[in-house]
Amino acid sequence: MTTSNEPLDTPEPEIILDERPPNNNKTTTTLLPLLLINPQNNDKILERCQLMKELECLECDETTPTLTSISTSKSTLITAPQQTEKKFFTFKEYCMILYYNFIRKGSPHMIQFSDKQLIADIEKVLFSTQIDQKDGTIKKCLRSTIPFNVYDKMWLAVFRYVHQMCYEQFVIWLNSHY
């Protein structure tokens, strides 16, 4: 029996990237029926399909794990299994987590920015485009070096938005209590 003074020994969930290869069969079979059932969600499903295709085709080095836990439901790219082993990410991996969870069109937790140039600048810094010599298709490749200030403008935009939404209520609360 534990008392209230004793700490609980519950492991905190680690945020890790799913390092398994993508399961293409499961994804395609679940997407087709949804397109027929609910035509209003077609745009969102098509964006999610494009996102999955991009993740599969993205040419990363061997040390970068693939992000594969996307589905058409409200799931996330990040999984948090109960593991005792700690996983540390490189700066490039954190950039990919942020981009594919919050910035790219079709991501599960996309933040709507009114400044589209902000997104274009982030994508220009993260990726380069190359033309495949075999079939002439344009491929998106992750750059080998990413500057540390890649998300500075985005963080300022998010902070500005939160400040605009919360500041007035905070001032009202502060004036009424003090």
N, C-alpha and C positions, 0 to 999 in steps of 0.2 A: 504494500500500500504506500502510495506517495503522499507526501504532505505538500502544502502550497509553497514551501521554501525550497524544495528540491527542483532542479531544472529537469524538464522533460527531454528525453533522448530521442527526439524525432529528427531525422535527417532532413535538411532543407533541400528542396528539389533544385537540381542544377539545370541551367539552360544550356543545352547542347544542340549542335547541328546533327541532323539525321545523316549518318554516313553510309547508309545503304544505297545501292543503285536504284534508280526509279523503276517502279513497276508499271510499265506502259499499258499492259492488258487491263488492269483494274480501272485505270483512269478512263480509257476510251469507252468501256462498256457502261460506266456510270454516267458519262456525259451525253451520250446519244439519246436515251429516253428522256432526260430532262429537257432537251431542246424541243421535243415533241409535246411534252406535257404542259409546260409553262412558257409560251412564246414571249412574255414580257421580260423574262430573265435572259433572253438570248444574248443581249449585249454583254451582260456580266459574265455569262458562261463563255462566250467567245474570247473575252479579255482574259479569263482564267486559263483557257486553252492556250492562248498565245503566250501567257506567262509560263505555263508548264513546258511548252515547246522551247522557249528561250532558255529555261533552266537546264533542259536536257542538252541543248546545243552549245551552251556557254563553255568556252574553252578556258578552263582554269588549270593551274598547275596541280600536281599530284597532292600537294599538301593542303589544298583548299577542299574541304568536304562539300558534297553536293547538298543542296537544299531540296528535299523531295516530298515533304509532308503536305503538299497542297491537294485539296479536293474542292468540289463545288460547294460543299457546306461551309459553315463558318469556322473551319479549322485554321490553324496557323502554320507558318513555316517552321516555327521553333517548337521543339518538343521538350518536355521537362520530365524525363523518367527518373525514378528513384535509383540513383547510383551512388556508390561511395567514391569512385574515382573522379578527381577533378579534371575538368576540361578547360584549357585556356585557349583563347582565340587570338589570332593576329589582328592587327589593325584592318587588314584587307578583309578578313572574315567578318568583323563587326560592320564594316561598310556594306558588305553584301547582305547581312542580316537586316540592317536598317533599310537598305534600298528595296529588297524584295518583300519586306513586311509592311512598310509604311509609305513608300514613295512611288513605286512603279504602278502604272495603271493595271488594275486587275489583282493587286495584292490584297490579302485578307483584311488588313487594317489601314487601308490607304487614307492618307491625310489630304484633304482637298486644299490645294494652294491656289489662290487667285492669280498669282504671278507664275505663268507657265514658263517664263524664261528661267526661273529658279530651278525647275525640274530639268530643263534642257542643259543648264550649266552643270548640274550634278552628273547627268548622264555623260556629258562631254568629258568630264574629268575621270569618271570611272571606266568608261569603255572607249574602245577604238573600233572602227569598222574596217573590214578587209573584204576584198572580193575574192571568192574562191576561183582559182584558175581552172578547175575541172568543169564546173557547171555554171560559173558566172554569178552565183548567188552571193548576196551580201551577208557577211557573218559579223556578229557582234563579239568582240574579244575583250576580256578584262585586261586593263593596263597593268603592267608589271609594277609601277610605282604610283601610289596615290598620295596626294598632299594631305597633310593633317587637317587643313582647314576646309576640307571638301564640304562639310555640313554646317559651317558657321552661319551662312545666310539663312539656311533652313531653321536652325535653332533660334535665330533672332526672330524669324517670322512666327514660329510657334510661340515663343515667349511673348511677342507683341500681341498675338491673338488671345492668349490666356490672360494677359494683363488687361486688355480691353474688356474681356468678359467678366473679370472678377473684381477689378479695381473699384468700380462704383459701389458694388455691394459691400466690399470691405470698408470703404469710407463711411457708408451708412451705418454699418455695424459698429465701427470704431467710435463714431460720434454718439451713438445711442448708448454705448456701454462705458465710455470714459469722458 
